[in-house]
């Protein structure tokens, strides 16, 4: 019954001398008070004769109670239990790699002997490579969030990256922490979401496209790797698809609204599998994001692109320095081969299988580099040193940043025109 029908029915009752017979007849036709599935309140005829209009709520019938019991969903698996299962699997993978697989490739005694042979000059070069890797974390956020500044960006990236080494979940953990820190510094929600989204998109595009570049460079020098070819093809398809969706979403409001709505439906479907509620964004959110992103990228796309390339390539530079200082020569593994192996494992390591890809990266990178011709002890030593120098400094700085980030104060306005 719509509003007009309700008003007409009210007028009809108002003009009847005695509306009770009409109500009694309606009561008999519907099967009596309290039997409507909707559970709406109804008026009792005796109460109306007394001049009252108290609603009488329907009593639940046995069939209704049974339906309610049957419709009650089964309790979800406790979140703590799921987390413990994930942690157990990750620990098993890491333990198997370091305790059983790597020792079969190279004896840890030989690896330690190789590491002990480092000179002070080599340690100095390694230290410079570590510093370059650490400081290039910050520029992408500086480029996408006006007013942030380099030191806060460095604090943000070290803390958020360290969190990915401590908890399973991959980049999602770091993104959530970065968002919380930026909001804690007082940046507007829209500006924070835009900065986190754009830096994440640029990094993912690099991860997806880099294996194809590595394969192309490897092909030019006559190299061949079947796994790299497969991963490069998958990565290239994903890169083209992601870039196409992003470009389409930025092209006009209508495709942005459609893409946002479909993405929200997909995410809600995934969340429902884990008994989580729906997201609070949709098509209109992407329309608003589109406008802000276009305004920012018109001025800062080049700075963001160069900052992303610097942040990624300094990680490879650290691996390359580790290889050369530990006597994995160019005759064994050329720079192009090292880059191809790194891009392959970088993409595989981004999957949230273990915290920070621990175990997965070591095994994949060792296998790829030895496959290209590197000596076993030197490659294992270089890979382990590379992982130590990428994880431990960031972990130490990230823990300090996580403990002190609230003490930092903004020295610029909350937001600048994008």
N, C-alpha and C positions, 0 to 999 in steps of 0.2 A: 504493500500500500504506500503510495507516494504522499507528498505533503498535501496536494489538492484533494485526493481521496479522503485523507484523514479529516481535513477541514469540512468536507461535505458530510461525512458521517457524523461529525460533531454537531453540525447544524440540524441534521435529521433527528438526533436524539434530543436536542434542546427543544424542538417544537412538538415532541410527543407529550401527551398528557401523562402517560405512565410508560416509561421506557423499560420497565422490568420484564414484561412479557417478551419483548424483543431480545433482551439479554438472556432470559431463561431459554428461549428457543435456540439462540446461538450456542448456549452452553451445552444443550442436548446434542446439537449437530456436531460439535467438536469432541464429544466424548467425555465431557466433564472437566472440572477444574484440575489443573496440574498435569495434564497429559500431553501438552505441546512440547515438542522436542526442543524448541528454542528456550524454554524456561522463563518466558516473559511473565510478569505479574498479571493477574486477572482480578476482576472485582467480584466479590461474592454477593449474590442477590440479597441474602438476609442482611448483610452489612449495609447495603444500599437502602433497604427498607428502614433501617435504623437511622438513616441519614449520614452514615459514614461512608468513606471511600478508601478504606485501608486496603492496600494491595496484599493479597494472600499468595505467598510464594509456593510453587509446586513442590510436592514432596517427591524425592527421587524414588523411582520404581526400581524393582529388583533387576529388570532388564537394563535400565539406564546405568545402574551401578556396575553391572557386568560389562557393559560397553566401555565404561570409564576405566575399569581394571584392565580390560584387554588393550585399550588404546594407550595405556601408560608405557612409554618406551623403556627398554631395558637400560639399566644404569651403564654409562660409558666406562671404559677401562680407565682407572685412575691415571691422571697425568704423571704422577710420580713413578708409577710402574712403567709407563712407556719410556720415560726418560732413562730409567735404570736399564731397560733393555737396550736402548740406543747406546748408552755409555758402555755396556758390557760388550756389545758387538764391536764398537770402535776400539776398545781396549784389546780385544782378541786380535783384531786386524793388526794393530800397532805391535803388539807383542810377538805375533807370528813373523812379521817382517824383520824386526830387529833381532829376535832371538834365534830364528831358524833360517830365514831366506838370505839375508845379507851375509851372515858368516859363511854360508856355502859359496858365495861369490868371491869374497876376499876375507882373509883372516884378520880379525880385529887387531892382533898384534902387529901385523904388517902395516895396517892403516895407521896405528898410533906411531909407528916408527917413521912413517912418511910425514906425519904432522909435526913430530919433534924436530925434523930436519929443516923447518922454516927459519929463514934468516930474519934479522931485524928489518932489512929493506923490504922483504916480502910482507912482513907483518904491517909495515907502514903503508904499503900499497893496499893491503886488505882493509886496513882501518879507513883509508880514504874512500874506498868503495862502499864501506858500510855507512859512512857519513852521507855520501851522495844518495844512497838508497833511502835513508831515513828522512832527509830534508825534502826530498821530492814527493813525499806523501802529501804535503800540505797544499801546493799550488792549485790543484783542481778546485778545492773548496774556496780558496781565495778568489778564484776566477768567477765562481758561481754565486757567492754570497757577499755582496758589498758590505763593508763594515766589519767583517770577521777578523781580518789581519792574519799575518803569518804565524805568530806564536800560538794564538788560539786554534788556528787550523792545524798546526803541528800537534798540539795537545789533543785535539779531537781525533785526528787520524791515528795517533799512537794508541790511544785508549780503545777506540773502536776496533782497530786491527788486533790488538792484544786479546780482546774479548773473543775473537774468532778462533784463537788458539786454545782458549780455556773451555769453550762450550761447543758441543756439536750444533750444527745448524748453518754453518757456512756464513756467507755474507749477510744473511738475514739478521743474525745476532748483532753484527757490527752496525748495520743500518739502523736498527732499533736504538742502539746506544747513542749513535751520532745524532739521531733525531732528538732524543731526550736531552743531550748535552746542549745542543743549540737552542732548544726551547728554554732550558734552564738559564742560559745567558740572556734571554729576553728577546730573541729574534722571533719575528712573526711566523705563525704556523705555515702560511702560504709560501713565504720566502724559504723557510727551512725545507719544506716538502719539495720545492722546485730545485734547490741546491742538491739535496740528497738524491733526487731522481736523476738529474742530469749527470752528476758525477758517476752514479751507478750505471747509467745507460752507456756513457762513453767508455767506461772500463769494460763492460760486457761486450760492446762492439769490438774492442781491441782483442779480447780473449777469443771471440768467435772468428775474427778475421785473420789473426796472426798466424795460425797454422797453415792457412792457404798461402800466405806470403812466405813462410818458411819452406813450404813444399816447392813453391816457384823458384826460390833461391837455390834450393837443393838440386832441382832439376837442371838449373843452368850450369852446375859444376859436375853433372853426370851422376849425382847421387840417387839413391832409391831406398824407400822404406815403406813397406806395405801398410803398416799400422798408421803411419803418418798420412798416407794417401787417404785412408778411410776416414780418419778423424778430420782431416782437412776438408774433405768433401762434405761431411756432416756439419762441420763448423761453418763452411762457406754458405751452405743452404740456410742454416740458422741465421747467419749474419745478414744475408740478403733479405730473408723474411722479416727479421727484427728491424732492419733499416727501412724496409718498405712500409711496415706498419707504423713506425715512428714518423716517417715522412708523410704518410697518408693522414695520420692523426693531426699533424700540424698544418695540413693543406687547407682545411676549412672546418667550420663548426659542425656541420652535419656528419662527416665521417668521424670526427673526434667524439661526438656524442654517441654514435653507433659503436665505435671501438671501446669507449669507456663502459658502456652498458654491457657489451659482450664480455669484457674482461672481468667486470664485477660478477656477472653470472658464473663465470668459470671459477673465480676465486671462492665465491660462496659455495659452489658445489664441492670444491676441495675441502673447505672448512667444515662443511656438514659431515664429511667422512670422519672428521676428528671431533665431532660434537661441539663445534665452535659456532658462534653467531655470525650473522652476515656482516659484511664490511659497511662502513658508513659513507662510501663514495660510489659514484656511478658515472653516467654519461655527462651530466652537467659539470662534474668535478674535472673531467678531462677537458671540457671546453674552456673552463677557467684556466687550467694548466696550460693549454695551448696558447692563450693570449700572453700569459706571463713568460712562457718559454720563448716565444718568438721575439718579444721585446728584449729579453736577456741575450739570446743567441745572436741577434743582429749585431750586438756590440762586442760579445765576448766568445764567440764560437772558436776563433783562432787561438785565443789564450787558453781556452779549455782543452782544445785538441792538443796543443803543444805541451801543456802541463800533464795531460794524460799520457802522452808518448814518453815524456821524461820520467814520469813515475813508474811506468812499466819497464822501460828499457834499462833503467839503472839497476833493476832487479836482475836482468840478464847480464849486465856488466859485472855484477858481483859474482855470478856463477862463472863467467868467463875468466875472471881474475883468479878464482879458486882453482880452476882447471890448470891454468898456466903456472901458477905458483907451486902446484903439487905435481908438476912434470907430466901432465897430460898434454903432449906436444901437438902442434898443428899437423904433424905428419900422422898422428893417430886420430885426432878429432879436429877437423877444420872449424873455423868460426861459423860458417854457414851450417855445418852439421850440428854444432852445439846450439845454435839458435833454433833450428828445426826441432831438435829434441826438447828444448825448453818450452817452445810454444805448444808442443803436443802435451807435455805433462802439466803445463800451466792451466790448460783448459780442463784436463781430467781432474786436476787437483782442486778446481773451483767447485766441483760437485760436493755436496755436504755429506760425505761418507764418514770422515773422521775429523776431529777438530784441527783446522788449519791444513787439512790434507795429510796429516802426519801418517807416515808409513806408506801411503799411496804415492806421494811425490818421490820419496826416496827410492822406492822400488822401481817406479816407472822411469825416472831419470837415469838411474844406474843401468837399467836394462837397455835403454835407448843409446846411451853414450858408449857402452861396451859393444853394442851392436854396430856402431859406426867405426869401431876399432880401438877404443881406449883400453889401456891396461887395467886389469881388475882392481888392484890395490889403489892405484892412483885415482881411478874414477870414484870408487867408494869413498876414499878419503876426501876428495873434492866435493862430492855431493853432501856428505855429512857436514863438512865445514861450511858449505854454502847454506845448509839448512840451519845450522847453529847461528850463523851470522845474520840470517834473515829473521829468525824467531827470537833469540835471546835478547838482543838490543831492543827490539820492539816490545817484547814482553816486559822487560825492566822499565823502559820509559813509559809504557802504557799503564803499568801499575802505579807509577808515580803520578802520571797525568790523571788517572782515575781518582786518586786521593786528593788532588790539589786543584782540579779544574774549577771548582766553585769559587776559589779565591781570585780567579782572574776576572778583571773588570773590562767592560767594553770602553774603548777610547774613541769610538765613532758612533754616529747615529744608528738607531735601530735598523733602519732600512734606507736605501737610496733608490732613486728611480731606476727601474730596470729598463 
